[in-house]
């Protein structure tokens, strides 16, 4: 993974931590994304005292060919052209389209009221559908770390009640082909599609994911999303979770500790 000078990767190279300052935290996906393939990260750690949060998007620049990684994704990388980056905020992330179906306001899309950013009911579909694509919803929603109030927090994540910038929130970017060599970029926050934040992105070049570990966002972790058939591990976890009230009830089951840990944290 190509990244900025202030980023340190863990041994698995799936977790990126900004070790100092608030800038030079830009990271790129190792490989270009396929149409409908989501690049999903979870916010692992926050840092108080900074203004601004995670930024995420796409670029047609091959990170390996850059002379140096830009200090910021906005505006530095975007000013290089062929890059589309969205700044995540605490409350307003959903794109509102005008009557003609285009996002208003030029390059920066307008956003809706906080109340409209949240679904009114819990998610029940197994997949998130965007255009003619489907993404398994199982890994898209953030989950709290096990604790006394984790069952309450989990419901808040599911309904997108907590700020998208909160720890354990999961944020992803995906592009949906629109024909004639163009695509729309969608930002996904805890399983909810925020709409097309960038339109008519040329697809004649490979598109790489961009994640800027910026300001108050200090550490993110890549979350692998399974397409097609689920792994045996995932099927076991789903079967167990289907028969318990909440993850914390796993403590009373006679299961191997490693399996309990996986069911609690994934």
C-alpha positions in Angstrom: 0.0 0.0 0.0 1.3 3.4 -1.0 0.9 6.0 1.7 1.9 9.4 3.1 5.0 10.0 5.3 3.0 10.2 8.5 1.3 6.8 8.1 2.5 3.6 9.7 1.0 0.3 8.7 0.6 -2.7 11.0 2.2 -6.1 10.1 -0.9 -7.2 8.1 -0.7 -4.0 6.1 -4.5 -3.6 6.6 -4.4 -1.0 9.4 -3.1 2.5 8.8 -2.2 4.9 11.7 -1.2 8.5 11.4 1.6 8.8 13.8 2.0 12.6 14.0 0.6 15.9 12.8 -2.8 16.0 11.1 -1.7 15.7 7.4 0.4 13.4 5.2 -2.1 10.6 5.9 -3.1 9.8 2.3 -3.3 6.1 1.5 -4.1 4.2 -1.7 -5.5 0.8 -2.3 -2.9 -1.7 -3.5 -4.9 -2.7 -6.6 -7.5 -0.8 -8.7 -11.1 -1.5 -7.8 -13.4 -3.4 -10.1 -16.9 -2.0 -10.9 -19.2 -2.7 -7.9 -16.2 -3.6 -5.6 -16.4 -1.6 -2.3 -13.2 -0.4 -0.5 -14.3 -0.4 3.1 -12.6 0.9 6.2 -13.4 1.0 9.9 -12.4 4.0 12.0 -10.3 2.4 14.8 -9.0 5.5 16.6 -9.7 9.2 16.9 -7.5 12.1 18.0 -8.9 15.1 19.8 -7.9 18.6 19.0 -8.1 18.6 15.2 -10.8 20.0 12.9 -11.8 17.6 10.1 -12.3 13.9 9.6 -11.7 11.0 7.2 -11.7 11.7 3.5 -12.3 9.0 0.9 -12.7 8.6 -2.8 -11.2 7.5 -6.1 -8.2 8.4 -8.3 -7.2 7.4 -11.8 -3.5 8.0 -10.9 -1.5 4.8 -10.4 0.0 5.4 -6.9 3.2 3.7 -7.9 3.9 6.3 -10.5 3.5 9.4 -8.2 6.7 11.3 -7.5 5.5 11.8 -4.0 2.2 11.2 -2.1 0.3 14.5 -1.8 0.1 16.0 1.7 -3.7 16.2 1.5 -6.3 14.5 -0.7 -8.2 17.8 -0.6 -7.2 19.9 -2.4 -3.7 18.6 -3.4 -4.6 15.2 -5.0 -7.9 16.5 -6.5 -6.0 19.5 -8.0 -3.9 17.0 -9.9 -7.0 16.0 -11.8 -8.6 12.6 -12.4 -9.3 12.3 -8.6 -12.6 12.5 -6.8 -12.6 12.8 -3.0 -15.4 13.2 -0.4 -14.8 14.7 3.0 -16.8 12.8 5.7 -18.5 15.1 8.2 -20.3 14.4 11.5 -23.8 15.1 10.3 -24.2 15.9 6.6 -23.1 13.4 4.0 -26.1 12.4 2.0 -26.2 13.9 -1.5 -29.3 15.7 -2.6 -30.1 15.8 -6.3 -32.0 18.5 -8.0 -35.1 17.8 -10.1 -32.9 17.1 -13.1 -31.2 14.2 -11.2 -27.8 15.9 -11.0 -26.1 16.8 -7.7 -26.4 20.5 -7.1 -23.5 22.9 -6.4 -20.8 21.9 -8.9 -18.0 19.8 -7.7 -19.1 19.8 -4.0 -22.5 18.1 -3.7 -25.1 19.6 -1.4 -26.2 17.6 1.6 -29.4 16.9 3.4 -30.6 17.6 6.8 -29.3 15.4 9.6 -32.7 13.8 10.1 -32.8 12.8 6.4 -29.4 11.1 6.7 -30.8 8.3 8.9 -33.1 5.4 7.9 -36.2 5.2 9.9 -36.0 1.4 10.5 -33.4 -1.3 11.0 -31.8 -2.7 7.9 -33.3 -6.1 7.1 -32.0 -6.7 3.5 -29.0 -9.0 3.2 -27.6 -6.8 0.4 -27.2 -3.2 -0.4 -28.4 -2.4 -3.9 -26.9 0.4 -6.0 -28.0 0.7 -9.6 -27.7 -2.9 -10.9 -25.1 -3.9 -8.3 -25.5 -5.7 -5.0 -23.1 -5.6 -2.0 -23.3 -8.0 0.9 -24.5 -5.9 3.9 -23.0 -8.2 6.5 -19.7 -6.3 6.9 -20.9 -2.8 6.0 -22.3 -1.8 9.4 -20.0 -0.8 12.2 -20.1 -2.7 15.5 -19.1 -1.7 19.0 -16.6 -3.5 21.0 -18.2 -6.0 23.4 -19.3 -4.4 26.7 -22.2 -3.7 29.0 -23.9 -1.3 26.5 -22.7 -2.9 23.2 -26.3 -4.1 22.3 -27.5 -0.5 22.5 -24.5 0.9 20.5 -25.0 -1.8 17.8 -28.5 -0.7 17.2 -27.3 2.9 16.9 -24.8 1.9 14.2 -27.4 -0.1 12.3 -29.7 2.9 12.1 -26.8 5.4 11.4 -27.8 7.3 14.5 -24.2 7.8 15.7 -22.0 10.3 13.7 -20.3 8.7 10.8 -17.0 9.9 12.2 -17.4 7.9 15.4 -15.1 5.0 16.3 -16.2 1.7 14.7 -18.1 3.4 11.9 -17.5 1.7 8.6 -17.1 3.9 5.5 -16.6 2.7 1.9 -16.3 3.9 -1.6 -17.6 2.1 -4.8 -18.2 3.1 -8.4 -21.2 2.1 -10.4 -20.9 2.0 -14.2 -23.4 4.2 -16.1 -22.5 3.2 -19.6 -20.6 5.0 -22.4 -17.3 4.8 -20.4 -18.5 6.6 -17.3 -19.4 5.8 -13.7 -20.8 7.4 -10.5 -18.9 7.3 -7.2 -20.9 6.3 -4.2 -20.0 6.7 -0.5 -21.4 4.0 1.9 -21.7 4.8 5.6 -22.6 2.0 7.9 -24.5 0.2 5.3 -26.4 3.2 3.8 -25.7 4.6 0.4 -25.1 8.4 0.6 -25.9 8.8 -3.1 -23.7 9.7 -6.1 -21.1 12.1 -4.7 -19.3 12.3 -8.0 -20.7 11.7 -11.5 -19.5 10.9 -15.0 -16.1 9.6 -13.8 -14.2 8.2 -16.8 -13.6 4.5 -16.6 -11.0 4.2 -19.4 -8.3 4.1 -16.7 -8.1 1.9 -13.6 -9.5 3.5 -10.5 -7.8 3.2 -7.1 -9.4 3.9 -3.7 -8.1 6.9 -1.7 -8.3 7.1 2.1 -7.0 10.2 3.8 -6.4 9.5 7.5 -6.9 13.2 8.2 -7.2 15.3 11.4 -9.5 13.8 14.0 -9.4 10.4 12.3 -6.1 8.8 13.5 -6.4 5.1 12.5 -8.4 3.1 10.1 -8.6 -0.7 9.3 -9.5 -2.3 6.0 -12.6 -4.5 6.3 -12.7 -7.4 3.8 -16.1 -7.8 2.1 -17.0 -11.3 0.8 -18.7 -11.5 -2.6 -20.4 -14.7 -3.9 -20.4 -17.6 -1.6 -19.6 -16.9 2.1 -16.7 -18.7 3.7 -17.3 -21.5 6.2 -16.1 -19.3 9.0 -18.7 -16.6 8.0 -21.5 -19.2 7.7 -20.7 -20.5 11.2 -20.7 -17.0 12.7 -24.1 -16.1 11.0 -25.7 -19.4 12.3 -24.5 -18.8 15.8 -25.5 -15.1 15.9 -29.0 -16.0 14.5 -29.8 -18.0 17.6 -28.7 -15.6 20.3 -30.2 -12.3 21.5 -26.9 -10.4 21.4 -23.2 -11.1 20.9 -22.6 -10.9 24.7 -24.7 -14.0 25.2 -21.8 -15.9 23.6 -20.1 -15.9 26.9 -22.6 -18.4 28.2 -22.1 -20.8 25.3 -19.8 -23.8 25.4 -17.7 -22.7 22.3 -14.0 -22.4 21.7 -12.7 -19.1 22.8 -11.3 -18.2 19.4 -14.8 -18.8 17.8 -16.4 -16.6 20.5 -13.9 -13.9 19.8 -14.5 -14.0 16.1 -18.3 -13.9 16.6 -18.0 -10.9 18.9 -15.7 -8.8 16.9 -16.6 -9.4 13.3 
